[in-house]
């Protein structure tokens, strides 16, 4: 697949369908692998959540919108 990154760059990656444990349930998600220790998640997984990032306080809040 061709991924469009937030930086505007395109990246060619292998795509896999995986069962991903998230917030007490298992969601099916598309996954790619990169040679790094960090993980990125797409915003589609968060569509039913409220995400608040408070940069000055260095806090992140993620809560279900339902």
Phi, psi and omega in degrees: 000159174255120180260139174257116182274161181301334180283356182091356179280152174255144181223129176272125185218151170285143184242135181231148173262123185230157169270122188240114177290125183210121174056045176080007177223172177248122180250143172279133183219154172273137183228146171234163181239138178230154181280071183205166179271346185269155180236138175248141172240146178283158182288343177301325179293337183260010188301333179254027180233159172256125180246123179235123177245120180250094186299313181300322181275350181060044179237155177228132177240128176230119180220150179296138180277355181251000000 
